[in-house]
Amino acid sequence: MKDVTPIPTPDPGFQLMEPMTGSQAAPAPKFRPQKFLFFLRKFWWMPAVGMALGAGTAIIIFFRTPPTFVSTGSLWSTEKLRLPGGATFSDDDENYIGVQSYLGTQSELIRSHMLMELTTNRLAALNPGKDIMNHLSDPVNIEVISSPQSQVYTIRATSSNPAYTPAYLNALMLQYLEYRKNIRRTVSDETLNSISEQVLKAERDLKADQETLNEYEKSNNFAVLQEESTVEGSYLVKLKTELSDYQLDYQLLAARELEGDSGTPGATNSSEIFESLRSSGAAGSSASVRMDAEQQIALLKADRERLSKYLLPKHPKMVKLDEQIAHAQKLIDVYSQQNHEQIAASRQALQIKIDSVQQFIKQWESKVADDNARLATADGLKQAIARDQGMYDRLSSLNQNVDIGSQIDQETLAILERAPTPAARSYAAGKSMLIRASIIGAGLGLGIILLMAMRDDRFVTLVEVTERFGDSVVGQVPEVRQISGAEPLALLENNDDRHMYAESYRNLRSALLYLAVDGRRPKVVIITSAVPNEGKSTIATNLARTLALGGSRVLLVDGDLRKGRIHELLKLQSKPGLSELLRQPDDPGKFIQAAELPNLAFLARGGITRNPGDLFLTPVIDQILARFREQYDYVLIDSSPVFAADDTSTLAPKADGTLFVVRSRFSHGREVREALELLFHRQARVLGLIFNRSDPSPKSNYYYKYAEYYSSANTADADQVS
């Protein structure tokens, strides 16, 4: 026992013993739909009862509540007369925000406390002394409904009086239309007064601007001012032209003076300058004399250069030529001096003219600017008068249109249908309450079932077992459906038609064949469970038969000395059996019965013993198990449930291993865990869990669901092929 090591599992505080090594199971949600459906099938009556209670409560409340009566009327959007250029009313909500917003606004208006008071006052005034006066304080619920794709608005009134309801609704529709008309009239009057005030103000402004313009024209002699402005402008242009001419002449004289200083004769520019000098009084003869002198000097210099090749400088001819050249040069100098004086005088005269013209230009520019300012002021006054006149004309036209519009009824809503009398009784509230109460009752029942499913720790699927105890399940046995009241489930046969059921036991047999404890295959195996009725006896019997059909020598022992019933399943005797063998261990063979299968032997429980645990504590049981190990390949002991008696926890440590049965929809997780912990404390080897009566549907169990592999036709075909 000391070599047994614990393996941690997902359940805190729980451990499995080797050789059941397994990987950790992935965490999953605690709530699973399979468990909820299981509880729903079991407690289906809870939602039905809840629905019935809710419906019954709604019916009682309906009959104890005063009846309600409904009356309906309708308004519709009539045709609207549009006057060209006339003022018309417009609902901003309907035009800009949308029909839904417009409907909401009108609905709130109809249901307002103000309109309610106006309606009750109208009823009191129209029906004095009648029975309606006694119901004016009765509450009336109003609802406005818009018909799709139309301009018809249905108004629904609900109250507890069949006569008062239609009377109130008809008065409400009339009062609503009258209120809209009064509002429009009030708006028209206020708008007309406001526009009239603006017209008077525009008229006063127009008259004031006209008077200002008239006074201005009188004080400034406007006609003469315009003529003077034109003449002054023309004369100013003429002065600026003369100034430009004088400035050009002045610049030409400056250029002529520079040319004279350079001493370059005969240039084209000189002739142009001389031409301009004629207009300024310069003599043309001086210019011609200078030109003659310059030509004479040029000829004399040419003769001197020619004679210098043959004559000496002091030769009389050379001396004479030098004197002639000097005389001509003096003439040129005299001419230059005269020319400078003439140009300076001309420039001085031009400068005087330029200064004089510029002074005149400044004076006339001041006059023209003053005239233009006075003309601009007059134009501003005229524009102000034009603006005032336009504003006055528009306001006058708008005032006339509003005045005409206020005299015409522009209401676009009219009563399409009046509320009929008397009002019909309404069952809508009762139906709605009945439906809501039924749904609440059914939901309450489903909630209780859901709470039960969440709080219940019974295993419904194999996944829940692996979540709680890890990969410790060595096999699962599907549930076989039986008709209620039929005989107990038949044991497995050699060619059993229940292929899924049979294959599950073959799978369990394979698991047992390949399990190993301390390096050897377990031969003495105890099959137990936490509480009774989990199917351990049936599993032990069918597993023993499956092992025997596989060729193994199997001894099936009914170890439940208190209530064992395997002998009933095998249709054999209940005694003598194990209880007698424990007292007389000398010859075990006389207590063993032969079953119908060749390799299967059976040891019944024997006579009922009050304290069988005491027998399991004696060394005799160890001797008997050792002898059975030598005689049989497998010894399967069906023991009592762990919490039914202490027999199993006493016997389990003496066996090679224990298979623990967990029944679907029956075994509680807390009980299974505590039972396994008890076995571990007694140093029992738990080989694994068997999940019994699991859901056989393909969506829950995909093992061995292909029935065509086990049909007789396929078997015959396979024999022919082989």
C-alpha positions in Angstrom: 0.0 0.0 0.0 2.9 2.3 0.6 3.8 2.6 -3.1 0.4 4.1 -3.9 0.9 7.8 -4.7 -1.9 10.4 -5.0 -2.7 12.2 -8.3 -4.3 15.6 -8.0 -7.7 16.1 -9.7 -9.8 19.2 -10.4 -11.9 18.7 -7.2 -10.1 20.3 -4.2 -9.5 17.8 -1.4 -10.0 14.8 -3.7 -7.3 12.4 -4.9 -7.2 9.3 -7.1 -4.7 6.6 -6.6 -2.4 5.0 -9.1 -2.5 3.3 -11.6 -5.4 5.6 -12.7 -3.0 8.2 -14.2 -4.8 10.9 -16.2 -4.5 14.4 -17.5 -6.2 17.3 -15.9 -9.7 18.0 -17.2 -10.3 21.4 -18.7 -12.5 23.7 -16.6 -16.0 24.1 -17.8 -19.1 26.0 -16.7 -21.0 24.5 -13.8 -24.4 24.9 -15.4 -25.1 22.6 -18.4 -28.2 22.6 -20.5 -28.5 18.8 -20.3 -29.1 19.1 -16.5 -31.7 21.8 -17.0 -33.5 19.7 -19.6 -33.4 16.7 -17.3 -35.1 18.7 -14.5 -37.5 20.2 -17.0 -38.6 16.7 -18.1 -38.9 15.7 -14.5 -40.6 18.8 -13.2 -42.5 19.9 -16.3 -45.6 20.6 -14.2 -44.0 23.5 -12.4 -44.1 26.0 -15.4 -47.7 24.7 -16.1 -48.7 25.2 -12.5 -47.1 28.7 -12.5 -48.8 29.6 -15.7 -52.2 28.4 -14.3 -51.7 30.3 -11.1 -50.7 33.4 -12.9 -53.7 33.1 -15.3 -56.0 32.5 -12.4 -54.8 35.5 -10.5 -55.2 37.7 -13.6 -58.7 36.4 -14.1 -59.7 37.1 -10.5 -58.2 40.6 -10.7 -60.0 41.2 -14.0 -63.4 40.3 -12.6 -62.8 42.3 -9.4 -61.6 45.4 -11.3 -64.3 47.8 -12.5 -64.8 47.4 -16.3 -63.3 49.8 -18.7 -65.0 51.2 -21.8 -63.3 52.4 -25.0 -64.6 55.0 -27.4 -62.7 56.1 -30.5 -63.0 59.2 -32.8 -60.8 60.4 -35.6 -59.4 63.6 -37.0 -58.0 64.1 -40.5 -55.9 66.7 -42.3 -58.2 68.6 -44.6 -57.3 70.5 -47.8 -55.6 73.8 -47.3 -56.3 77.0 -49.4 -53.0 78.7 -50.3 -53.3 82.4 -51.4 -50.5 83.6 -53.7 -48.3 85.9 -51.7 -50.5 85.4 -48.6 -49.4 84.5 -45.1 -50.1 80.9 -44.0 -49.6 79.1 -40.8 -46.9 76.4 -40.6 -46.2 73.7 -38.0 -42.5 73.6 -37.5 -42.6 70.1 -36.1 -44.5 68.7 -39.1 -42.4 70.5 -41.7 -38.9 70.2 -40.3 -38.7 67.6 -37.6 -41.0 64.9 -38.9 -44.5 63.5 -38.7 -43.6 61.4 -35.6 -42.5 64.5 -33.7 -45.6 66.4 -34.8 -47.8 63.5 -33.7 -46.1 63.4 -30.4 -46.5 67.1 -29.8 -50.2 67.0 -30.7 -50.7 63.9 -28.5 -49.2 65.7 -25.5 -51.3 68.7 -26.2 -54.5 66.6 -26.3 -53.6 64.8 -23.1 -52.5 68.0 -21.3 -54.1 69.0 -18.0 -55.0 72.4 -19.5 -57.1 70.9 -22.3 -58.6 68.4 -19.8 -59.9 71.3 -17.7 -61.2 73.1 -20.8 -63.0 70.0 -21.9 -64.7 69.4 -18.5 -65.8 73.0 -18.4 -67.2 72.6 -21.9 -69.2 69.5 -20.8 -70.4 71.3 -17.7 -71.6 74.2 -19.7 -73.4 72.1 -22.4 -74.9 69.5 -20.1 -76.2 71.2 -16.9 -78.2 69.0 -14.7 -77.5 65.8 -16.5 -75.9 62.6 -15.3 -72.7 63.5 -17.0 -72.1 66.1 -14.3 -71.6 63.3 -11.8 -68.7 61.9 -13.8 -66.7 65.0 -14.5 -64.0 64.0 -12.1 -63.7 60.4 -13.5 -60.2 59.9 -15.0 -60.2 59.4 -18.8 -57.1 57.9 -20.5 -56.5 59.4 -23.9 -54.3 57.8 -26.6 -53.5 59.3 -30.1 -52.7 56.8 -32.9 -51.6 57.7 -36.4 -52.8 55.5 -39.2 -50.0 54.3 -41.5 -49.6 56.0 -44.8 -52.4 58.5 -44.1 -53.2 61.8 -42.5 -55.9 60.3 -40.2 -55.3 60.5 -36.4 -57.4 58.2 -34.2 -58.1 59.3 -30.7 -59.0 56.6 -28.2 -60.6 57.4 -24.8 -60.9 54.9 -22.0 -62.8 55.2 -18.7 -65.2 53.3 -16.4 -68.4 54.9 -17.7 -69.9 53.9 -21.1 -71.9 57.1 -21.5 -69.3 59.6 -20.2 -66.5 58.3 -22.4 -67.8 59.2 -25.8 -69.2 62.5 -24.5 -65.8 63.4 -23.1 -64.1 62.4 -26.3 -66.4 64.4 -28.6 -66.0 67.5 -26.4 -62.3 67.0 -26.3 -62.0 66.9 -30.1 -64.1 70.1 -30.4 -62.2 71.8 -27.7 -58.9 70.8 -29.3 -59.9 72.3 -32.7 -61.2 75.5 -31.0 -58.0 75.8 -28.9 -55.9 75.6 -32.1 -58.2 78.2 -33.8 -57.8 80.6 -30.8 -54.0 80.0 -30.8 -53.9 80.9 -34.5 -56.0 84.0 -33.9 -53.8 85.1 -31.1 -50.7 84.5 -33.1 -52.2 86.5 -36.0 -53.1 89.4 -33.8 -49.7 89.6 -32.2 -47.9 89.2 -35.5 -50.2 91.9 -37.1 -49.5 94.3 -34.3 -45.8 93.7 -34.5 -45.7 94.2 -38.2 -47.9 97.4 -38.0 -45.4 98.9 -35.5 -42.5 98.1 -37.9 -44.5 99.7 -40.8 -45.0 102.9 -38.8 -41.3 103.0 -37.9 -40.2 102.5 -41.5 -42.6 105.2 -42.6 -41.1 107.7 -40.1 -37.6 106.8 -41.1 -38.5 107.3 -44.8 -40.0 110.7 -44.2 -37.0 111.8 -42.1 -34.5 110.8 -44.7 -36.5 112.6 -47.5 -36.6 115.8 -45.4 -32.9 115.6 -44.8 -32.1 115.2 -48.5 -34.4 118.1 -49.4 -32.7 120.4 -46.9 -29.3 119.4 -48.1 -30.1 120.0 -51.7 -31.5 123.4 -50.9 -28.5 124.5 -48.8 -25.9 123.3 -51.4 -27.6 124.4 -54.7 -27.4 120.9 -55.9 -27.8 121.6 -59.7 -25.1 124.3 -59.7 -22.9 122.0 -57.7 -23.1 119.2 -60.2 -22.2 121.6 -63.1 -19.3 123.1 -61.2 -18.0 119.7 -60.3 -17.9 118.8 -64.0 -16.2 122.1 -65.1 -13.6 121.9 -62.3 -12.8 118.3 -63.2 -12.2 119.2 -66.8 -10.0 122.2 -66.0 -8.0 120.1 -63.5 -7.3 117.6 -66.2 -6.1 120.5 -68.5 -3.7 121.8 -65.8 -2.2 118.4 -65.2 -1.6 118.1 -69.0 0.3 121.5 -69.1 2.3 120.4 -66.1 3.4 117.3 -67.9 4.5 119.4 -71.0 6.5 121.8 -68.9 8.2 119.0 -67.0 9.2 117.4 -70.4 10.7 120.7 -71.7 12.6 121.1 -68.5 14.1 117.7 -68.8 15.1 118.4 -72.5 16.9 121.6 -71.5 18.9 119.6 -68.9 19.9 117.1 -71.5 21.0 119.9 -73.9 23.1 121.5 -71.2 24.9 118.2 -70.6 25.4 117.8 -74.3 26.9 121.2 -74.6 29.3 120.5 -71.8 30.5 117.3 -73.4 31.5 119.3 -76.6 30.2 116.8 -79.1 28.9 118.6 -82.2 26.5 117.6 -84.8 24.6 114.9 -82.9 21.1 114.0 -83.7 20.0 114.7 -80.2 21.5 118.2 -80.5 19.3 119.1 -83.4 16.2 117.9 -81.6 17.3 119.9 -78.5 17.8 123.0 -80.7 14.4 122.5 -82.2 13.0 122.6 -78.7 15.1 125.6 -77.9 13.5 127.6 -80.7 10.2 127.4 -78.9 12.0 128.7 -75.8 13.7 131.7 -77.6 17.2 130.3 -78.3 19.0 131.7 -81.5 19.6 129.3 -84.3 22.4 131.4 -85.7 24.6 130.8 -82.7 24.3 127.1 -83.3 25.2 127.5 -87.0 28.2 129.7 -86.1 29.5 127.1 -83.7 29.1 124.4 -86.3 31.0 126.5 -88.8 33.8 127.2 -86.2 34.1 123.5 -85.4 34.2 122.6 -89.1 36.9 125.3 -89.7 39.0 124.0 -86.8 38.7 120.5 -88.2 39.9 121.7 -91.6 42.7 123.8 -90.1 43.9 120.8 -88.1 43.9 118.7 -91.1 46.0 121.2 -93.1 48.4 121.5 -90.2 48.8 117.8 -89.9 49.4 117.6 -93.7 52.0 120.5 -93.7 53.7 119.2 -90.5 55.2 116.4 -92.6 57.2 119.0 -94.7 57.4 122.1 -92.5 58.9 123.0 -89.1 56.6 124.2 -86.3 58.0 127.8 -86.6 57.4 128.0 -90.3 55.3 131.0 -91.1 52.6 128.8 -92.5 52.5 126.6 -89.5 52.4 129.6 -87.2 49.5 131.1 -89.1 47.6 127.8 -89.0 48.1 127.7 -85.2 46.8 131.3 -84.9 43.7 130.5 -87.0 43.0 127.4 -84.9 43.3 129.4 -81.6 40.9 132.1 -83.0 38.3 129.5 -84.0 38.5 127.8 -80.5 37.9 131.2 -78.9 34.7 131.6 -81.0 33.5 128.2 -79.8 34.2 129.1 -76.2 32.3 132.3 -76.5 29.4 130.4 -78.1 29.4 127.8 -75.2 29.2 130.5 -72.7 26.2 132.1 -74.5 24.5 128.7 -74.9 24.8 128.0 -71.1 23.3 131.3 -70.2 20.4 130.9 -72.7 19.6 127.3 -71.4 19.8 128.5 -67.7 17.4 131.3 -68.5 15.0 128.9 -70.2 15.1 126.4 -67.4 14.4 129.1 -64.8 11.4 130.3 -66.8 10.1 126.7 -67.1 10.5 126.1 -63.4 8.5 129.2 -62.6 5.7 127.9 -64.9 5.9 124.4 -63.3 5.6 125.8 -59.8 2.7 128.0 -60.8 0.8 125.2 -62.5 1.3 122.9 -59.5 -0.1 125.5 -57.2 -3.1 125.9 -59.4 -3.6 122.1 -59.5 -3.6 121.9 -55.6 -6.3 124.6 -55.4 -8.5 122.9 -58.0 -8.0 119.5 -56.5 -9.3 120.8 -53.1 -12.3 122.3 -54.9 -13.1 119.1 -56.7 -12.7 117.0 -53.5 -15.1 119.3 -51.7 -17.6 119.0 -54.5 -17.3 115.2 -54.6 -17.8 115.0 -50.8 -21.0 117.0 -51.0 -22.2 114.9 -54.0 -21.3 111.6 -52.1 -23.4 112.8 -49.1 -26.3 113.5 -51.4 -26.0 110.0 -53.0 -25.9 108.4 -49.5 -29.1 110.2 -48.6 -30.7 108.9 -51.7 -29.6 105.3 -51.1 -31.0 105.5 -47.5 -34.3 106.7 -48.9 -34.3 103.8 -51.4 -33.7 101.3 -48.6 -36.3 102.8 -46.4 -38.8 102.8 -49.3 -38.1 99.1 -50.0 -38.5 98.1 -46.3 -41.7 100.1 -46.1 -43.1 98.4 -49.2 -42.3 94.9 -48.0 -43.7 95.5 -44.5 -46.8 97.0 -46.0 -47.4 94.0 -48.2 -46.7 91.6 -45.3 -49.1 93.5 -43.1 -51.8 93.3 -45.7 -51.2 89.5 -46.2 -51.3 88.8 -42.4 -54.4 90.9 -42.1 -56.1 88.8 -44.9 -54.8 85.5 -43.4 -56.1 86.3 -40.0 -59.6 86.7 -41.4 -59.5 83.3 -43.1 -59.8 80.0 -41.2 -56.7 78.1 -42.1 -57.3 75.1 -39.8 -56.0 71.9 -41.4 -57.6 69.4 -39.0 -61.3 68.5 -38.9 -63.3 65.8 -37.2 -63.6 62.8 -39.5 -65.7 60.5 -37.2 -67.3 61.4 -33.9 -67.3 58.9 -31.0 -70.3 56.6 -31.1 -72.6 56.3 -28.0 -72.4 54.2 -25.8 -68.8 53.1 -25.6 -67.9 49.5 -26.0 -66.3 47.5 -23.2 -62.6 46.9 -23.5 -61.0 43.6 -22.8 -57.5 44.6 -23.9 -56.2 45.3 -20.4 -57.5 42.0 -19.2 -56.0 40.1 -22.1 -52.7 41.9 -21.6 -52.7 41.2 -17.9 -53.6 37.5 -18.5 -50.7 37.1 -21.0 -48.3 38.9 -18.7 -49.4 36.9 -15.6 -49.2 33.6 -17.5 -45.7 34.4 -18.8 -44.6 35.5 -15.3 -46.0 32.3 -13.8 -44.3 30.1 -16.4 -41.1 32.1 -16.0 -41.2 31.7 -12.3 -41.7 27.9 -12.7 -38.7 27.8 -15.1 -36.7 29.9 -12.7 -37.4 27.4 -9.9 -36.3 24.5 -12.2 -33.2 26.4 -13.2 -32.3 27.1 -9.6 -32.8 23.5 -8.8 -30.6 22.4 -11.7 -27.9 24.9 -10.6 -28.0 23.8 -7.0 -28.3 20.1 -7.8 -24.9 18.3 -7.9 -26.1 15.1 -9.5 -24.2 14.0 -12.5 -26.0 14.1 -15.8 -23.2 13.8 -18.4 -19.8 12.2 -18.5 -18.2 15.6 -18.8 -19.5 16.6 -15.4 -17.8 13.5 -13.9 -14.5 14.3 -15.5 -14.7 17.9 -14.4 -15.1 16.8 -10.8 -12.8 13.8 -10.7 -10.5 14.1 -13.7 -10.0 11.4 -16.3 -10.8 8.7 -13.9 -13.8 7.1 -15.7 -12.8 3.6 -17.0 -16.1 3.1 -18.8 -19.7 4.1 -19.2 -22.8 2.0 -19.5 -25.7 3.5 -21.5 -29.3 3.5 -20.3 -31.5 0.9 -21.9 -35.1 2.2 -22.3 -37.7 -0.1 -20.7 -41.5 -0.1 -20.8 -42.9 0.9 -17.4 -44.0 -2.3 -15.5 -41.9 -4.6 -17.6 -39.6 -7.3 -16.2 -36.1 -6.4 -14.9 -33.4 -5.7 -17.5 -32.1 -8.9 -19.0 -28.5 -9.9 -18.6 -26.1 -9.9 -21.6 -26.0 -12.8 -23.9 -23.5 -14.0 -26.4 -25.2 -12.4 -29.4 -27.0 -9.6 -27.7 -29.0 -7.3 -30.0 -28.4 -4.3 -27.7 -25.1 -3.5 -29.5 -24.4 -0.2 -27.7 -25.1 -1.8 -24.3 -23.0 -4.9 -25.1 -20.1 -2.9 -26.5 -20.0 -0.7 -23.4 -19.3 -3.8 -21.3 -16.7 -5.1 -23.8 -15.1 -1.7 -23.4 -15.2 -2.0 -19.6 -13.7 -5.5 -20.0 -10.8 -4.2 -22.1 -10.2 -1.5 -19.5 -10.0 -4.1 -16.8 -7.7 -6.3 -18.8 -5.1 -3.5 -19.3 -5.3 -2.0 -15.9 -2.2 -2.6 -13.7 -1.6 -2.3 -10.0 2.0 -2.7 -8.8 3.0 -3.8 -12.2 0.4 -6.7 -12.4 -3.1 -7.0 -13.6 -5.7 -6.8 -10.8 -7.5 -10.1 -10.4 -9.7 -9.5 -7.3 -11.9 -6.4 -8.0 -14.6 -5.0 -5.7 -17.5 -3.2 -7.4 -19.3 -0.8 -5.2 -21.1 2.6 -5.1 -21.9 5.4 -2.6 -25.6 4.6 -2.0 -28.0 1.8 -3.0 -29.8 1.7 -6.4 -26.8 2.9 -8.5 -26.7 -0.3 -10.5 -23.5 -1.9 -9.2 -25.0 -5.5 -9.0 -26.1 -5.4 -12.6 -22.8 -4.0 -13.7 -20.9 -6.7 -11.7 -23.0 -9.5 -13.2 -22.8 -8.3 -16.8 -19.1 -7.6 -16.5 -18.5 -11.1 -15.1 -20.5 -12.6 -18.0 -18.6 -10.4 -20.5 -15.2 -11.6 -19.1 -16.4 -15.2 -19.2 -17.6 -14.8 -22.8 -14.1 -13.6 -23.6 -12.6 -16.9 -22.3 -11.5 -15.8 -18.8 -12.2 -17.9 -15.8 -14.4 -15.7 -13.7 -15.8 -16.0 -10.2 -18.7 -13.7 -9.3 -19.1 -13.1 -5.6 -22.1 -11.5 -4.0 -20.3 -9.7 -1.2 -23.4 -7.8 0.0 -24.2 -10.1 3.0 -27.2 -8.0 4.0 -29.2 -7.5 0.8 -27.4 -9.1 -2.1 -29.7 -10.1 -5.0 -27.3 -11.4 -7.7 -28.8 -14.9 -7.3 -32.1 -13.5 -8.5 -30.5 -12.1 -11.7 -28.7 -15.5 -12.3 -31.8 -17.5 -11.1 -29.6 -19.4 -8.6 -29.8 -20.2 -4.9 -28.9 -17.5 -2.3 -27.3 -20.0 0.0 -25.0 -21.6 1.0 -22.7 -18.8 0.1 -20.0 -16.4 1.3 -21.3 -16.1 4.9 -21.0 -19.9 5.3 -17.6 -20.0 3.6 -16.2 -17.4 6.0 -17.2 -19.7 8.9 -16.1 -23.0 7.1 -13.2 -22.1 4.8 -11.8 -25.6 4.5 -13.7 -26.6 1.3 -14.8 -23.5 -0.8 -15.9 -25.6 -3.7 -19.0 -26.9 -2.0 -20.3 -23.3 -1.7 -19.7 -22.3 -5.3 -22.5 -22.6 -7.9 -22.1 -23.1 -11.6 -23.7 -20.5 -13.8 -25.1 -21.1 -17.3 -21.9 -19.9 -19.0 -19.0 -22.4 -18.9 -16.3 -20.1 -17.5 -18.5 -18.3 -15.0 -18.8 -19.5 -11.3 -21.0 -17.8 -8.7 -20.6 -17.5 -4.9 -23.9 -16.3 -3.4 -24.2 -14.2 -0.3 -25.3 -17.0 1.9 -27.4 -16.6 4.9 -28.1 -13.0 6.0 -25.6 -11.9 8.6 -26.2 -9.2 11.1 -22.6 -8.0 11.3 -20.8 -9.1 8.2 -18.0 -6.6 8.7 -16.7 -8.6 11.6 -16.2 -11.6 9.2 -14.2 -9.5 6.8 -11.8 -8.5 9.5 -10.6 -12.1 10.1 -7.6 -13.5 8.4 -9.9 -16.1 6.8 -10.9 -13.6 4.0 -7.3 -13.1 3.0 -6.8 -16.9 2.7 -10.0 -17.3 0.7 -9.0 -14.4 -1.7 -5.5 -15.9 -2.1 -7.0 -19.3 -3.1 -9.4 -17.6 -5.5 -6.5 -15.8 -7.2 -4.9 -19.1 -8.0 -8.1 -20.8 -9.3 -9.6 -17.9 -11.4 -8.4 -15.2 -13.8 -10.8 -12.7 -12.3 -12.8 -12.5 -9.0 -15.5 -9.8 -9.1 -17.0 -9.0 -5.7 -20.3 -7.1 -5.6 -20.1 -5.3 -2.3 -22.6 -3.2 -0.3 -22.7 0.5 -0.9 -20.1 2.5 1.0 -22.6 4.6 3.0 -25.0 1.6 3.6 -22.6 -0.3 5.8 -18.9 -0.5 6.7 -18.5 -3.8 4.9 -17.0 -2.3 1.7 -14.5 0.0 3.5 -13.3 -3.1 5.4 -13.1 -5.5 2.5 -11.8 -3.1 -0.2 -8.2 -2.8 1.1 -7.8 -6.6 0.9 -8.7 -6.6 -2.9 -6.5 -5.7 -5.8 -8.7 -2.7 -6.7 -12.1 -1.2 -6.6 -14.4 0.0 -9.4 -16.8 2.7 -8.2 -20.2 3.0 -9.9 -21.7 6.5 -10.5 -25.3 6.6 -11.8 -26.4 9.3 -14.1 -29.1 11.6 -12.8 -28.9 9.8 -9.4 -25.5 10.0 -7.8 -24.7 13.3 -6.0 -21.2 14.7 -6.4 -20.8 15.3 -2.6 -21.7 11.7 -1.8 -19.4 10.3 -4.4 -16.5 12.4 -3.2 -17.0 11.5 0.5 -17.3 7.8 -0.4 -14.1 7.9 -2.3 -12.3 9.7 0.4 -13.5 7.1 2.9 -12.0 4.4 0.7 -8.8 6.3 0.3 -8.5 6.6 4.1 -8.8 2.8 4.4 -6.0 2.5 1.8 -8.2 1.0 -0.9 -7.1 1.2 -4.5 -9.7 2.9 -6.6 -9.1 1.8 -10.2 -11.6 4.2 -11.6 -15.3 5.1 -12.0 -18.0 3.5 -14.1 -20.6 6.0 -15.3 -23.9 4.0 -15.3 -27.1 4.7 -17.3 -25.6 7.5 -19.3 -27.6 9.2 -22.1 -27.6 6.9 -25.1 -28.6 9.6 -27.6 -25.9 10.1 -30.3 -25.5 13.8 -29.4 -24.5 12.8 -25.9 -22.7 9.5 -26.4 -20.9 8.9 -29.7 -19.5 5.6 -28.7 -20.8 2.4 -30.4 -23.8 4.2 -32.1 -23.3 2.6 -35.5 -25.9 -0.2 -35.4 -25.2 -1.4 -39.0 -21.9 -2.9 -37.7 -23.9 -5.4 -35.6 -26.8 -6.4 -37.9 -27.2 -10.0 -38.8 -27.2 -9.2 -42.5 -23.8 -7.5 -42.3 -22.5 -10.5 -40.3 -23.7 -12.9 -43.0 -22.1 -10.8 -45.8 -18.8 -10.8 -43.9 -18.9 -14.5 -43.6 -19.5 -14.9 -47.3 -16.6 -12.6 -48.2 -14.2 -14.4 -45.8 
